[in-house]
Amino acid sequence: MTPFNQFTTKAKEVIRKAHELVIERSQNNVEPLHLLAALILQEESMVASILDKMEVDTILLTDSIFEAMEGTASGGTMSPSYQIFLTPELAQIIEHSSKVAKSMNDEFVSTEHIFIACLDIPSLAKDTLSRFKIEKEKVLFLIQEIKQGRMPETKTYHKNKNILKYTRSLTKLARENKLDPVIGRDEEISRIIQILSRRTKNNPILIGEAGVGKTAIAEGLAMRVASGNAPESLKDKEIVSLDLGLLVAGTKYRGEFEERLKNIIKEIEKSDGKIILFIDEIHTIVGAGSAEGSLDASNMLKPPLSRGELRAIGATTIKEYQKHIEKDPALTRRFQSVFISEPSIDDATTILRGLKEKYELYHGVRITDDAIKAAVVLSARYIADRFLPDKAVDLIDEASSHLKISLENMPPVLQETNSKVIKLEIEKEALKKEAKGKNSKAKTRLQEIEKEIADLKEKTREIDLKWKNEKESVGEIKRIKKELEFARLEAEEAEARVDLGKAAEVRYGQIPALEKSLDANMKKLKKLQSSRRILKEEITENDIANIVAKWTGIPVSRMLEEEAEKLSRMEDELKKRIVGQDEAVKKIADTIKRSRAGISDPNKPIGSFIFLGPTGVGKTELTKALAEFMFDDEKALIRVDMSEFMEKHSVSKLIGAPPGYIGFDDGGGLTEMVRHRPYSIVLFDEIEKAHPEVFNIFLQVLDNGRLTDSKGRTVNFKNTIIIMTSNIGASYIDKMEKMGFGDRDIKGDEYAGVKEKVMEAMKDFFRPEFLNRVDDIVIFDILPMEAIREIVKIQINLVRERLAIKEISLELTDEAYEYLAKEGYNPKYGARPLKRVIQNKILNQVASFIISKEILKGGVVSVSVKNDPFKTDAGEFVFDIKKGRRGAIIGSSILETLSAGVGV
């Protein structure tokens, strides 16, 4: 056995530590695993430097060693004699380490010799190292490199094992050009530098909403320090980001977390102010690692922060700051707040232009300026629950990712032609059997198919060749761009080292040559795509709109369509569906045009209306038609029945229950629906039935276009249209019916007086501050008989569409239409009874014909009236069933119309 005095002090410490590990674990034998664990746990040793250079995760390695110890056979309770023995494998390793030292011409056995011996002698220690790809040849090379002094000079933080283990250096990443550029945040970075340069309370905390760029600002500061563009007091500093999750991970026993954090603080204190700690999501330190009888991370940081021995930069959201940091005044006073606001549309566009090159290089695509503008504008308008620039960057990233995948896959045109060839090949094989006989049609068709297959295969070859050429050209452009990026980085590094010869060679030799090659390849690609384009390698505003559509459910055409063109036809489109309410339609259209023209308050909803009038005149139908026109979807309608809010406390149903009450975690019914679908119509039905306290909530929505829920979240209503319906004044219309107006059309001047009374009733019921915030109060007219006739035709056409699916036609005489119009309407109930009359008088009878098979496919049902419908004793309907070609032709034509997507 090698004498103990032949070991260096560090080597002796390792053997003692291995002995201590055995005692701590109540075991009898010192094994190679204990020795290996002691080697890795030793700070500032040769082994630590080797593992650092090899970029080995020492935490994971240590955990693996301790897990392996648990499974060793020698484990168990310590014997009563408390004697500890060395296993044969360990004795062999120690003996072999002496031979390793001699082979390396070293007089004493050091830690690196023991480490190599662990790699040589078969044991669980060697197996563990093998799993982590730690090879003897690489270790020997690194030892030689370190001894010869060729190890690159390390910064202060590299000498600190705990800082290295639980943090990542932002300045190091900045030097390696691994951080994204930070644009338009000079003012905030200057403010942080100013706070860091103070004598006391020199700890800035960045407070702002998620996604506004708090972490990016800290990275921007690191870039300034790395580039030397910082004040003298910060030039030699290292900014490291604390990974709190890694710090807490694997702390099985009490005191481990505190020990780790204490070691980090100690190492920062030893650095004499050279290290600045950045704590992202700083609110997580409050309570982190705490248990009964122990301190949390925030309390451990307070003393060094107050003494000025630790400088820290924090980042958190406004809500988390109020919830966690502000509640602790002692912690709050040690930080100086810096509020980070969301950038404007113009600033966000500038930020994205700065990031454009990074994303182009990563995805291998080209991002147009229109795409950048669309990403900012569309995200600001349609994604209300997130903040710029984060949401716009995500749109660019996802659109680029989508295009990158499509570039790697076979183009759709090639997939389509290949699919056609396969189908024809299948048909060809089927026809071959028939063509062997006397089937002349099969032979003719077989010849046609063979010719078609030959033509398609030739076309496929042409497309395939063009696709491969374009793909090769796109790949070459991507490769040159990467080389160009690397060359620029190389030039910057050479200039930083003051290697002017190398910098000149790269900047004036390699870079111009690469730029020339890139330009030539871009022209080549343009020429290839001049006749027909197979590959699409650029991101346009359409790609961005497609991603927004996937996120929000808002149709792309509605986003990219010219606003003026869409709004100019709004009135005509609504009138196609809403009959007899021209004044109401005009008021709605005018209000929305005013909003979209930009001359109304941008902080209010798109429009807010109160719909008044008798039931069945089209109030709800106009709401649905408006949803269809504005959002291309009738379902983009949030309906709230105000009869459910008759009690004072029912307000909580809209915005959520207060803290401490059941349902607080669920959020509000209204706020949650608008938060998830911010671009929609909100319909408040029968508002007069709600408790007066509910209208206080409406004031905030109608005036500021926003509503704060019980959790403190602000919900944006600026992209909604608010519609409220009411039956106030319906009693006046009932009186008109009793006076005999229900039997004839009501003249304009007669109904004008009723409208005035309805408005007076509105003013008496609702408070002035509520009515003044509404854009318009729309009183719907009583439907004249001419309008009723049009509605009858619309309803019958809907029935025809349903029957067309069964290839059955429906015909009505003029008298039948007139009878339905007369029977299906009165001023009190509006046009609602029409559906019931059609159902009872026509649909029930037609259903009987279908069930009894009296009418089959291609049949026609003709409906007429027995007697004159204009007489009071008009009779019931007469049904006539026709069979023949005419019915089939009519039925099929309707089907064709439906399949083409055109309404009947």
Secondary structure, DSSP 4 states (H G I P E B T S, - for coil): ---GGGB-HHHHHHHHHHHHHHHHTT-SEE-HHHHHHHHHHSTTSHHHHHHHHTT--HHHHHHHHHHHHHT-TT-SPPPTT---EE-HHHHHHHHHHHHHHHHTT-SSB-HHHHHHHHHHS-SHHHHHHHHTT--HHHHHHHHHHHHTT-SPPP-GGGG-HHHHHHEEEHHHHHHTT-S----S-HHHHHHHHHHHTSSSS--EEEE--TTSSHHHHHHHHHHHHHHT-S-TTTTT-EEEEE-HHHHHTT--STTHHHHHHHHHHHHHHHTTT-EEEEEETGGGGTTTT--TT---HHHHHHHHHHHTS-EEEEEE-HHHIIIIITT-HHHHTTSEEEE-PPP-HHHHHHHHHHHHHHHHHHHT-EE-HHHHHHHHHHHHHH-TTS-TTHHHHHHHHHHHHHHHHHHHSPPHHHHHHHHHHHHHHHHHHHHHHHHTTT-HHHHHHHHHHHHHHHHHHHHHHHHHHHHHHHHHHHHHHHHHHHHHHHHHHHHHHHHHTT-HHHHHHIIIIIHHHHHHHHHHHHHHHHHHTTT------EE-HHHHHHHHHHHH---HHHHHS-HHHHHHTHHHHHHHHS-S-HHHHHHHHHHHHHHHTT-S-TTS-SEEEEEES-TTSSHHHHHHHHHHHHHS-TT-EEEEEGGGG-SGGGGHHHH-PPTTSTTGGG--HHHHHHHH--SSEEEEESGGGS-TTHHHHHHHHHHHSEEE-TTSPEEE-TT-EEEEEE-TTHHHHHHHHHTTGGGSPPPHHHHHHHHHHHHHHHHHHS-HHHHTTSSEEEEPPPPPHHHHHHHHHHHHHHHHHHHHTTT-EEEE-HHHHHHHHHHT-BTTTBTHHHHHHHIIIIIHHHHHHHHTTSS-TT-EEEEEESS-TTSTT---EEEEEE-SHHHHHHHHHHHHHHHTT---
